């Protein structure tokens, strides 16, 4: 199976750019996406003209044509316990629906490093910040969209040179206090994801396991290349890895993925499972624009089962 056949790019890419935003921004990228009341909700990151990031919101009837609201959705706090740790930016938000709440995890940047903030919303009109749920330095926290054995479960990616930029799993009873962490997947030497990996979109429940669409990075003579890959986790115990696909599913190819704010990047924070067995995968191109493509979920699962590499 050729890589370029796994994800079919939408012919109208990019689907969102800075020109679609009714306030001054330099980029539109790395968006969490979910369906709510039969509409697609996109919570996208934008660089302001001072270089710091905020989260905007856009809505769509079809998952392709989005309209941005005139005001940002989430910005750094200036007061309360969040103010000190969100001083610089809020970035790369993921969305996970559990019961009637949409849980939002995002990277909070300050002079102390990067931590993960947790917020929630019921309607994407109002948002409540809950807690900072990691110490520095950690990014790419994605919460599974249901409790498993009575616990909330998340994938995360601590910054570490010892076990470099790997995917871990952690558990919580209250969403605030997390522990029982375990290393699950490491970068594979001399491989497309050998430099670092991290969770991407919210895991998708399939009859074969939890499908994890993650990003992997390979360092070349001209800089890093970000691609997307897939892993499959056991449904009842997602700390068990059924398989990690040996090959990537998407790499930078279009001009707006190859050249931009950060060149050679496809980076996902969101995917939407459709009723016909497909999944819409949303990715930031070169940290500059938003793109979308479709893949068959069964094919992604098969890559993990039939052509795996070692997770550790």
Residue frames as qw, qx, qy, qz and C-alpha x, y, z in Angstrom:
[[0.000, 0.889, 0.458, 0.000, 0.00, 0.00, 0.00],
 [0.431, 0.394, -0.021, 0.812, 1.50, 3.29, -1.07],
 [0.230, -0.355, -0.477, 0.770, 1.62, 6.05, 1.52],
 [0.131, 0.108, -0.132, -0.977, -0.02, 8.63, -0.72],
 [0.439, -0.251, -0.678, -0.533, -3.12, 6.42, -1.06],
 [0.319, -0.308, -0.798, 0.408, -3.83, 6.07, 2.65],
 [0.014, 0.647, 0.389, -0.655, -5.08, 9.61, 3.21],
 [0.348, 0.566, 0.523, 0.534, -6.95, 11.30, 0.36],
 [0.176, -0.255, -0.152, 0.939, -6.34, 15.03, 0.51],
 [0.279, 0.776, 0.494, -0.275, -9.31, 17.35, 0.04],
 [0.543, 0.430, 0.347, 0.632, -8.93, 19.09, -3.32],
 [0.032, -0.902, -0.190, -0.386, -9.90, 22.42, -1.77],
 [0.690, -0.533, -0.121, 0.474, -6.97, 22.49, 0.69],
 [0.182, -0.063, -0.726, 0.660, -6.02, 24.57, 2.52],
 [0.212, -0.640, -0.704, -0.221, -9.45, 24.89, 4.14],
 [0.308, -0.927, -0.204, 0.065, -8.55, 27.73, 6.50],
 [0.597, 0.281, -0.109, 0.743, -5.88, 30.44, 6.32],
 [0.249, -0.347, -0.332, 0.841, -5.11, 33.68, 8.11],
 [0.116, -0.080, -0.334, -0.932, -7.17, 35.48, 5.47],
 [0.445, -0.444, -0.695, -0.348, -10.31, 33.76, 6.81],
 [0.451, -0.455, -0.572, 0.512, -9.80, 35.16, 10.31],
 [0.031, 0.860, 0.311, 0.403, -11.54, 38.48, 11.08],
 [0.398, -0.901, 0.150, 0.086, -8.82, 39.65, 13.47],
 [0.369, 0.781, -0.503, 0.001, -5.09, 40.07, 12.79],
 [0.841, -0.336, 0.421, 0.056, -3.17, 36.76, 12.87],
 [0.101, 0.659, -0.653, -0.359, -0.14, 35.37, 11.05],
 [0.186, 0.154, -0.956, -0.165, -1.13, 31.68, 10.96],
 [0.790, -0.123, 0.125, -0.587, -4.00, 29.19, 11.33],
 [0.542, 0.318, -0.778, -0.018, -2.94, 25.68, 12.33],
 [0.257, 0.078, -0.883, 0.384, -2.96, 22.68, 14.72],
 [0.513, -0.221, 0.030, -0.829, -6.69, 22.56, 15.41],
 [0.217, 0.122, 0.926, -0.285, -8.79, 20.25, 17.53],
 [0.440, 0.000, -0.415, -0.796, -11.98, 19.31, 15.68],
 [0.162, 0.179, 0.920, -0.308, -15.21, 17.66, 16.84],
 [0.224, -0.412, -0.623, -0.626, -18.86, 17.33, 15.83],
 [0.010, 0.297, 0.637, -0.711, -21.45, 19.14, 17.94],
 [0.424, 0.582, 0.421, -0.552, -25.14, 19.50, 17.04],
 [0.731, 0.499, 0.436, 0.164, -24.45, 18.26, 13.50],
 [0.313, 0.930, -0.170, 0.096, -21.80, 20.91, 12.92],
 [0.814, 0.093, -0.222, 0.529, -18.03, 20.59, 12.83],
 [0.301, -0.952, 0.047, 0.012, -16.32, 22.72, 15.46],
 [0.759, 0.323, -0.191, 0.532, -12.67, 23.68, 14.88],
 [0.424, -0.894, 0.043, 0.140, -10.57, 25.18, 17.67],
 [0.766, 0.475, -0.045, 0.432, -7.47, 26.39, 15.86],
 [0.555, -0.564, -0.009, 0.611, -4.20, 27.93, 16.96],
 [0.441, 0.820, 0.113, 0.348, -3.04, 31.24, 15.53],
 [0.543, -0.158, -0.135, 0.814, 0.10, 33.25, 15.99],
 [0.022, 0.944, 0.243, -0.222, -0.68, 36.85, 16.78],
 [0.523, 0.781, -0.086, 0.331, 1.46, 39.51, 15.17],
 [0.251, -0.812, 0.478, -0.220, 3.67, 39.56, 18.27],
 [0.398, 0.385, -0.832, 0.015, 4.48, 35.84, 17.79],
 [0.263, -0.071, 0.823, -0.498, 2.40, 34.52, 20.68],
 [0.247, -0.152, -0.853, -0.434, -0.53, 32.13, 20.21],
 [0.489, 0.048, 0.425, -0.761, -4.25, 32.05, 20.95],
 [0.214, 0.210, 0.946, 0.126, -7.10, 29.68, 20.09],
 [0.383, 0.151, -0.164, -0.896, -9.83, 30.70, 17.63],
 [0.479, 0.235, 0.812, -0.234, -13.08, 28.94, 16.77],
 [0.332, 0.236, -0.496, -0.767, -14.69, 28.12, 13.42],
 [0.625, 0.190, 0.658, -0.375, -17.84, 26.20, 12.46],
 [0.218, 0.264, -0.707, -0.619, -18.80, 24.18, 9.40],
 [0.810, 0.103, 0.174, -0.551, -21.80, 22.25, 8.10],
 [0.916, 0.347, -0.170, -0.111, -19.77, 19.85, 5.97],
 [0.834, -0.406, 0.207, 0.312, -16.32, 19.62, 7.59],
 [0.657, 0.250, 0.278, 0.655, -14.66, 21.48, 4.72],
 [0.114, 0.621, 0.177, 0.755, -16.02, 25.02, 4.57],
 [0.471, -0.487, -0.534, 0.506, -15.46, 26.80, 7.90],
 [0.002, 0.814, 0.124, 0.567, -16.49, 30.24, 9.10],
 [0.472, -0.006, -0.524, 0.709, -14.45, 31.84, 11.88],
 [0.286, -0.839, -0.456, 0.084, -16.18, 33.62, 14.74],
 [0.235, 0.854, -0.051, 0.461, -15.17, 37.27, 15.18],
 [0.358, -0.780, 0.411, -0.308, -13.66, 36.74, 18.65],
 [0.336, 0.361, -0.858, 0.144, -11.03, 34.22, 19.85],
 [0.787, -0.351, -0.439, -0.256, -12.23, 31.24, 21.88],
 [0.807, -0.517, -0.120, 0.258, -9.36, 30.81, 24.36],
 [0.330, 0.787, -0.264, 0.450, -6.62, 33.26, 25.30],
 [0.525, 0.064, -0.613, 0.588, -3.95, 33.33, 28.01],
 [0.437, -0.797, -0.415, 0.036, -5.23, 34.28, 31.44],
 [0.244, 0.635, -0.253, 0.688, -3.91, 37.44, 33.03],
 [0.436, -0.507, 0.414, -0.617, -5.19, 36.63, 36.52],
 [0.923, -0.212, 0.111, -0.300, -5.80, 33.64, 38.80],
 [0.721, -0.399, 0.543, 0.161, -3.69, 30.51, 39.07],
 [0.785, 0.427, 0.368, 0.256, -3.46, 30.24, 35.28],
 [0.208, 0.975, -0.043, -0.057, -2.00, 33.68, 34.65],
 [0.324, -0.742, 0.549, 0.210, 1.61, 32.94, 35.53],
 [0.550, -0.145, 0.787, 0.239, 1.74, 29.74, 33.47],
 [0.533, 0.607, 0.557, 0.194, -0.14, 30.99, 30.39],
 [0.147, -0.761, 0.032, 0.631, 1.75, 34.23, 30.16],
 [0.125, -0.386, 0.599, 0.690, 3.12, 33.62, 26.67],
 [0.433, 0.147, -0.610, -0.647, 0.69, 31.42, 24.74],
 [0.701, 0.058, 0.628, -0.332, -2.06, 28.81, 24.62],
 [0.293, 0.487, -0.666, -0.482, -1.49, 26.31, 21.82],
 [0.356, 0.182, -0.890, -0.217, -2.37, 23.03, 20.06],
 [0.545, -0.105, 0.475, -0.683, -5.73, 22.25, 21.66],
 [0.230, -0.050, -0.944, -0.232, -7.33, 18.79, 21.63],
 [0.587, -0.157, 0.084, -0.790, -11.03, 18.02, 22.22],
 [0.232, -0.028, -0.972, 0.030, -12.48, 14.95, 23.93],
 [0.570, -0.324, -0.119, -0.745, -16.21, 14.50, 24.62],
 [0.261, -0.080, -0.919, 0.285, -17.09, 12.60, 27.80],
 [0.017, 0.594, 0.719, -0.362, -20.77, 12.57, 28.81],
 [0.220, 0.898, 0.376, 0.061, -22.04, 16.14, 28.24],
 [0.255, -0.867, 0.208, 0.373, -18.66, 17.84, 28.59],
 [0.744, 0.593, -0.115, 0.285, -16.11, 18.59, 25.92],
 [0.665, -0.632, 0.123, 0.378, -12.73, 18.37, 27.65],
 [0.488, 0.843, -0.118, 0.194, -10.06, 20.65, 26.19],
 [0.751, -0.458, 0.134, 0.456, -6.35, 20.07, 26.70],
 [0.437, 0.868, -0.025, 0.236, -3.90, 22.71, 25.52],
 [0.707, 0.023, -0.207, 0.675, -0.27, 23.69, 25.85],
 [0.210, -0.970, -0.124, -0.021, 0.30, 26.66, 28.18],
 [0.699, 0.291, -0.142, 0.638, 3.59, 28.49, 27.65],
 [0.292, -0.955, -0.008, -0.050, 5.32, 30.84, 30.07],
 [0.150, 0.793, -0.551, 0.212, 8.79, 31.77, 31.27],
 [0.581, -0.402, 0.663, -0.245, 8.64, 28.55, 33.31],
 [0.134, -0.126, 0.936, 0.301, 8.29, 26.31, 30.26],
 [0.526, -0.062, -0.475, -0.703, 5.29, 24.49, 28.83],
 [0.273, 0.046, 0.856, -0.437, 2.54, 22.81, 30.86],
 [0.158, -0.324, -0.800, -0.479, -0.83, 21.34, 29.93],
 [0.323, 0.026, 0.326, -0.888, -4.00, 23.21, 30.79],
 [0.011, -0.348, -0.930, -0.118, -7.40, 21.55, 31.09],
 [0.318, 0.124, 0.118, -0.932, -10.65, 23.37, 30.32],
 [0.200, 0.334, 0.919, 0.057, -14.18, 22.31, 29.48],
 [0.333, 0.143, -0.111, -0.925, -17.22, 23.51, 27.60],
 [0.470, 0.304, 0.797, -0.225, -20.70, 22.19, 26.95],
 [0.476, 0.754, 0.430, -0.138, -21.68, 24.40, 24.04],
 [0.596, 0.167, 0.247, 0.746, -18.54, 26.06, 22.62],
 [0.018, -0.863, -0.218, -0.455, -20.00, 29.40, 23.68],
 [0.384, -0.824, 0.314, -0.272, -18.52, 29.54, 27.17],
 [0.777, 0.226, -0.526, 0.263, -15.38, 27.83, 28.43],
 [0.605, -0.760, 0.156, -0.177, -14.22, 27.09, 31.97],
 [0.438, 0.546, -0.663, 0.265, -10.57, 26.53, 32.82],
 [0.873, -0.404, -0.240, -0.133, -10.20, 23.66, 35.31],
 [0.708, -0.618, 0.270, 0.210, -6.55, 23.05, 36.17],
 [0.334, 0.713, -0.610, -0.088, -2.96, 22.81, 35.04],
 [0.958, -0.148, 0.113, -0.216, -2.50, 19.05, 34.87],
 [0.888, 0.155, -0.143, 0.408, 1.23, 18.60, 34.26],
 [0.428, -0.733, 0.153, 0.505, 4.47, 20.08, 35.43],
 [0.419, 0.807, -0.353, -0.220, 6.94, 21.51, 32.92],
 [0.300, 0.394, -0.369, -0.786, 7.88, 20.34, 30.35],
 [0.386, 0.222, 0.895, 0.009, 5.07, 18.41, 28.73],
 [0.363, 0.304, -0.262, -0.841, 3.03, 18.74, 25.53],
 [0.472, 0.108, -0.722, -0.494, 0.52, 16.85, 23.37],
 [0.231, 0.058, 0.856, -0.459, -1.85, 15.58, 26.07],
 [0.498, -0.055, -0.526, -0.687, -4.89, 13.80, 24.60],
 [0.450, -0.085, 0.697, -0.552, -7.68, 12.37, 26.78],
 [0.019, -0.159, -0.947, -0.278, -9.49, 9.20, 25.69],
 [0.354, -0.219, -0.210, -0.885, -13.17, 9.97, 24.92],
 [0.776, -0.426, -0.289, -0.365, -14.57, 7.69, 27.63],
 [0.452, -0.614, 0.585, -0.275, -13.62, 6.43, 31.05],
 [0.731, 0.224, -0.641, -0.063, -11.89, 3.06, 31.07],
 [0.638, -0.234, -0.667, 0.304, -12.38, 0.90, 34.14],
 [0.377, -0.827, -0.391, 0.146, -13.69, 3.93, 36.02],
 [0.456, -0.555, 0.100, 0.689, -10.72, 6.15, 35.24],
 [0.414, 0.887, -0.078, -0.191, -9.92, 8.97, 32.89],
 [0.809, -0.103, 0.357, 0.456, -7.03, 8.00, 30.64],
 [0.276, 0.923, -0.121, -0.240, -4.68, 10.21, 28.66],
 [0.831, 0.223, 0.079, 0.504, -1.73, 9.97, 26.31],
 [0.133, -0.974, 0.086, 0.164, 1.04, 12.49, 26.88],
 [0.782, 0.426, -0.091, 0.446, 4.55, 13.39, 25.75],
 [0.482, -0.816, 0.062, 0.313, 7.02, 14.65, 28.35],
 [0.438, 0.818, -0.350, 0.133, 10.13, 16.43, 27.07],
 [0.737, -0.548, 0.389, 0.068, 13.02, 14.15, 27.96],
 [0.393, 0.683, -0.601, -0.137, 16.41, 13.40, 26.48],
 [0.361, -0.331, 0.852, -0.184, 16.66, 10.25, 28.62],
 [0.414, 0.325, 0.846, 0.083, 13.70, 8.53, 26.99],
 [0.066, -0.207, 0.205, 0.954, 13.44, 11.01, 24.22],
 [0.416, 0.209, -0.122, -0.877, 10.10, 12.54, 23.24],
 [0.145, -0.080, -0.975, -0.151, 8.04, 9.37, 23.62],
 [0.550, -0.369, -0.304, -0.684, 4.35, 8.60, 24.13],
 [0.046, 0.050, -0.846, 0.529, 3.26, 7.82, 27.70],
 [0.457, -0.510, -0.589, -0.429, -0.06, 6.93, 29.32],
 [0.030, 0.107, -0.599, 0.793, -1.45, 8.31, 32.61],
 [0.342, -0.498, -0.775, -0.186, -4.63, 7.84, 34.66],
 [0.077, -0.166, 0.331, -0.926, -6.89, 9.98, 36.86],
 [0.070, -0.479, -0.858, 0.172, -10.03, 9.70, 38.96],
 [0.010, -0.794, -0.407, 0.452, -10.84, 13.43, 38.93],
 [0.542, 0.753, 0.191, 0.322, -9.12, 14.86, 35.79],
 [0.094, -0.956, 0.219, -0.169, -6.85, 17.00, 38.00],
 [0.446, -0.615, 0.650, -0.014, -4.52, 14.50, 39.68],
 [0.846, 0.424, -0.274, -0.171, -2.77, 12.12, 37.29],
 [0.338, -0.611, 0.715, -0.044, -0.44, 9.20, 37.88],
 [0.810, 0.014, 0.586, 0.008, 0.39, 5.51, 37.31],
 [0.441, 0.772, -0.277, -0.363, 2.24, 6.70, 34.22],
 [0.794, -0.085, 0.559, 0.225, 3.82, 4.24, 31.82],
 [0.070, 0.551, -0.536, -0.635, 5.98, 4.57, 28.71],
 [0.790, 0.342, 0.442, -0.253, 4.21, 3.09, 25.67],
 [0.759, 0.560, 0.214, 0.254, 5.88, 4.02, 22.37],
 [0.402, -0.663, 0.250, 0.580, 9.38, 5.30, 21.66],
 [0.449, 0.760, -0.307, -0.357, 10.89, 6.72, 18.47],
 [0.954, 0.073, 0.252, 0.148, 12.38, 4.01, 16.28],
 [0.333, -0.631, 0.426, 0.556, 16.07, 4.49, 15.36],
 [0.074, -0.240, 0.677, 0.691, 16.77, 5.17, 11.69],
 [0.129, 0.523, 0.840, 0.063, 13.06, 5.35, 10.98],
 [0.058, 0.615, 0.363, 0.697, 10.62, 8.02, 9.83],
 [0.457, -0.812, -0.157, -0.328, 9.81, 8.87, 13.47],
 [0.788, -0.026, -0.399, 0.469, 13.28, 8.48, 14.95],
 [0.202, 0.405, -0.254, 0.855, 13.70, 12.02, 16.33],
 [0.202, 0.061, 0.616, -0.759, 10.52, 12.35, 18.40],
 [0.234, -0.393, -0.790, -0.408, 6.89, 11.30, 18.51],
 [0.153, 0.071, 0.488, -0.856, 3.77, 12.59, 20.23],
 [0.261, 0.507, 0.807, -0.154, 0.02, 11.98, 20.47],
 [0.030, 0.109, 0.404, 0.908, -2.02, 13.74, 17.82],
 [0.491, -0.306, -0.324, -0.748, -5.78, 13.44, 17.45],
 [0.614, -0.251, 0.494, -0.561, -8.15, 12.17, 20.15],
 [0.141, -0.133, 0.973, 0.129, -8.11, 8.34, 19.99],
 [0.630, 0.088, -0.304, -0.709, -10.84, 6.75, 17.86],
 [0.585, -0.123, 0.743, -0.302, -12.71, 3.69, 19.17],
 [0.584, 0.285, -0.591, -0.479, -12.86, 0.79, 16.72],
 [0.941, -0.194, -0.025, -0.275, -13.87, -2.85, 17.14],
 [0.859, 0.221, -0.320, 0.333, -10.17, -3.80, 17.00],
 [0.593, -0.326, -0.279, 0.681, -8.86, -1.22, 19.48],
 [0.041, -0.914, -0.131, 0.381, -8.23, 2.47, 20.06],
 [0.672, 0.492, 0.185, 0.522, -6.73, 4.08, 16.95],
 [0.363, -0.782, 0.009, 0.506, -4.09, 6.66, 17.83],
 [0.588, 0.701, 0.116, 0.386, -3.08, 9.03, 15.02],
 [0.550, -0.709, 0.039, 0.440, 0.27, 10.42, 16.16],
 [0.412, 0.886, -0.211, 0.022, 3.04, 12.58, 14.75],
 [0.855, -0.260, 0.177, 0.413, 6.63, 11.54, 14.19],
 [0.140, 0.953, -0.212, -0.164, 9.67, 13.58, 13.29],
 [0.883, 0.083, 0.165, 0.431, 12.73, 12.74, 11.21],
 [0.169, -0.860, 0.185, 0.445, 15.75, 15.03, 11.09],
 [0.790, 0.484, 0.210, 0.311, 17.26, 15.59, 7.65],
 [0.564, -0.018, 0.060, 0.824, 20.21, 17.62, 6.39],
 [0.009, 0.402, 0.228, 0.887, 17.78, 20.48, 5.66],
 [0.352, -0.243, 0.344, -0.836, 15.81, 20.25, 8.91],
 [0.322, 0.086, 0.878, -0.344, 13.07, 18.23, 10.57],
 [0.401, -0.094, -0.609, -0.678, 10.17, 16.62, 8.69],
 [0.428, 0.018, 0.647, -0.631, 6.88, 16.03, 10.57],
 [0.408, -0.033, -0.762, -0.502, 4.70, 13.14, 9.38],
 [0.688, -0.224, 0.272, -0.635, 1.66, 11.27, 10.71],
 [0.313, 0.142, -0.938, -0.052, 1.48, 7.63, 11.73],
 [0.737, -0.341, -0.136, -0.567, -0.94, 5.30, 13.51],
 [0.100, 0.210, -0.914, 0.333, -0.87, 2.98, 16.50],
 [0.667, -0.340, -0.466, -0.472, -3.52, 0.66, 17.93],
 [0.122, -0.327, 0.704, -0.619, -4.21, 0.31, 21.67],
 [0.205, -0.262, -0.942, 0.049, -6.19, -2.41, 23.44],
 [0.316, -0.590, -0.373, -0.642, -9.79, -1.35, 24.11],
 [0.705, -0.631, -0.314, -0.076, -9.92, -2.49, 27.74],
 [0.643, -0.614, 0.095, 0.448, -6.31, -1.67, 28.62],
 [0.507, 0.857, -0.005, 0.092, -4.91, 1.04, 26.34],
 [0.297, -0.782, 0.535, 0.123, -1.48, 0.63, 27.92],
 [0.698, -0.014, 0.679, 0.226, -1.26, -2.53, 25.79],
 [0.271, 0.606, -0.379, -0.645, -0.07, -1.73, 22.27],
 [0.860, 0.281, 0.415, -0.100, -1.54, -4.05, 19.65],
 [0.718, 0.243, 0.338, 0.557, 0.61, -2.57, 16.93],
 [0.026, -0.791, 0.091, 0.604, 2.39, 0.53, 15.61],
 [0.760, 0.632, 0.149, 0.027, 2.37, 0.90, 11.85],
 [0.709, -0.210, 0.255, 0.623, 5.85, 0.66, 10.38],
 [0.328, 0.327, 0.385, 0.798, 5.01, 3.24, 7.70],
 [0.088, 0.283, 0.246, -0.923, 3.68, 6.77, 7.89],
 [0.330, 0.599, 0.730, -0.011, 0.20, 7.65, 6.60],
 [0.250, 0.934, 0.217, 0.132, 0.82, 11.28, 5.60],
 [0.598, -0.282, 0.057, 0.748, 3.84, 13.43, 4.84],
 [0.108, 0.756, 0.012, -0.646, 4.36, 17.03, 3.65],
 [0.534, 0.223, 0.650, 0.492, 3.79, 17.17, -0.11],
 [0.216, 0.857, 0.405, 0.234, 1.63, 20.15, -1.03],
 [0.375, 0.542, -0.129, 0.741, 3.33, 23.56, -1.30],
 [0.366, -0.693, 0.103, -0.612, 1.60, 24.88, 1.86],
 [0.906, -0.422, -0.002, 0.004, 2.92, 21.88, 3.82],
 [0.821, 0.168, -0.057, 0.543, 6.47, 22.11, 2.51],
 [0.320, 0.267, -0.100, 0.903, 6.93, 25.87, 2.93],
 [0.363, -0.782, -0.353, -0.362, 5.59, 28.12, 5.67],
 [0.381, -0.829, 0.251, -0.322, 6.16, 29.30, 9.22],
 [0.506, -0.455, 0.732, 0.027, 7.76, 25.90, 9.98],
 [0.538, 0.435, -0.544, -0.474, 8.60, 24.06, 6.77],
 [0.491, 0.153, -0.851, -0.110, 7.88, 20.39, 6.08],
 [0.185, -0.004, 0.762, -0.620, 5.13, 19.85, 8.64],
 [0.569, -0.348, -0.501, -0.552, 1.85, 17.98, 8.76],
 [0.086, 0.079, -0.746, 0.656, 0.63, 18.04, 12.38],
 [0.457, -0.448, -0.595, -0.487, -2.74, 16.82, 13.65],
 [0.119, -0.107, 0.639, -0.752, -4.67, 17.69, 16.79],
 [0.573, 0.220, 0.434, -0.659, -8.07, 16.45, 15.60],
 [0.157, 0.035, -0.864, -0.478, -9.93, 13.83, 13.59],
 [0.607, 0.077, 0.276, -0.741, -13.65, 13.12, 13.17],
 [0.215, 0.036, 0.970, 0.111, -14.98, 9.59, 12.77],
 [0.485, 0.134, -0.229, -0.833, -17.79, 9.41, 10.22],
 [0.771, 0.028, 0.456, -0.444, -20.70, 6.95, 10.00],
 [0.833, 0.486, -0.166, -0.206, -19.49, 5.49, 6.69],
 [0.943, -0.150, 0.076, 0.287, -16.30, 4.03, 8.17],
 [0.544, 0.547, -0.077, 0.631, -14.06, 6.92, 7.18],
 [0.461, -0.685, -0.240, 0.511, -12.27, 9.50, 9.29],
 [0.300, 0.889, 0.017, 0.346, -11.64, 13.12, 8.46],
 [0.707, -0.330, -0.127, 0.613, -8.10, 13.96, 9.59],
 [0.102, 0.982, 0.061, 0.147, -7.32, 17.64, 10.10],
 [0.768, -0.216, -0.014, 0.603, -3.73, 18.88, 10.07],
 [0.042, -0.926, 0.095, 0.362, -1.75, 22.07, 10.16],
 [0.802, 0.452, 0.108, 0.374, 0.38, 22.58, 7.06],
 [0.530, 0.354, -0.164, 0.753, 3.81, 24.09, 7.78],
 [0.282, -0.478, -0.508, 0.658, 2.37, 25.67, 10.96],
 [0.009, -0.132, 0.197, 0.971, 0.61, 28.12, 8.65],
 [0.551, -0.001, -0.308, -0.775, -2.72, 26.77, 7.29],
 [0.604, -0.035, 0.703, -0.374, -5.34, 24.11, 8.05],
 [0.410, 0.245, -0.724, -0.498, -5.91, 21.13, 5.79],
 [0.736, -0.051, 0.511, -0.440, -8.12, 18.03, 5.78],
 [0.396, 0.283, -0.791, -0.372, -8.14, 14.60, 4.21],
 [0.854, -0.154, 0.141, -0.476, -10.06, 11.35, 4.53],
 [0.159, 0.363, -0.918, -0.005, -8.94, 7.81, 5.29],
 [0.795, -0.211, -0.457, -0.340, -10.64, 4.46, 5.75],
 [0.510, -0.639, 0.449, -0.361, -10.51, 3.50, 9.41],
 [0.975, -0.068, 0.208, -0.033, -10.22, -0.22, 8.70],
 [0.738, 0.551, -0.180, 0.346, -7.19, 0.42, 6.48],
 [0.031, -0.760, 0.436, -0.480, -5.51, 2.41, 9.24],
 [0.777, -0.415, 0.383, -0.278, -6.21, -0.37, 11.73],
 [0.971, 0.220, 0.045, 0.087, -4.85, -2.96, 9.30],
 [0.433, 0.728, -0.374, 0.378, -1.57, -1.06, 8.98],
 [0.356, -0.644, 0.524, -0.429, -1.08, -1.40, 12.74],
 [0.877, -0.165, 0.394, -0.219, -1.93, -5.11, 12.80],
 [0.922, 0.338, 0.163, 0.100, -0.39, -6.36, 9.56],
 [0.632, 0.535, -0.139, 0.543, 2.71, -4.19, 9.19],
 [0.474, -0.878, -0.059, -0.035, 3.88, -3.26, 12.69],
 [0.433, 0.533, -0.520, 0.509, 7.14, -2.10, 14.17],
 [0.542, -0.310, -0.643, 0.444, 8.19, -2.58, 17.79],
 [0.201, -0.912, -0.248, -0.256, 6.64, 0.06, 20.10],
 [0.457, -0.851, 0.257, 0.030, 9.65, 0.10, 22.43]]
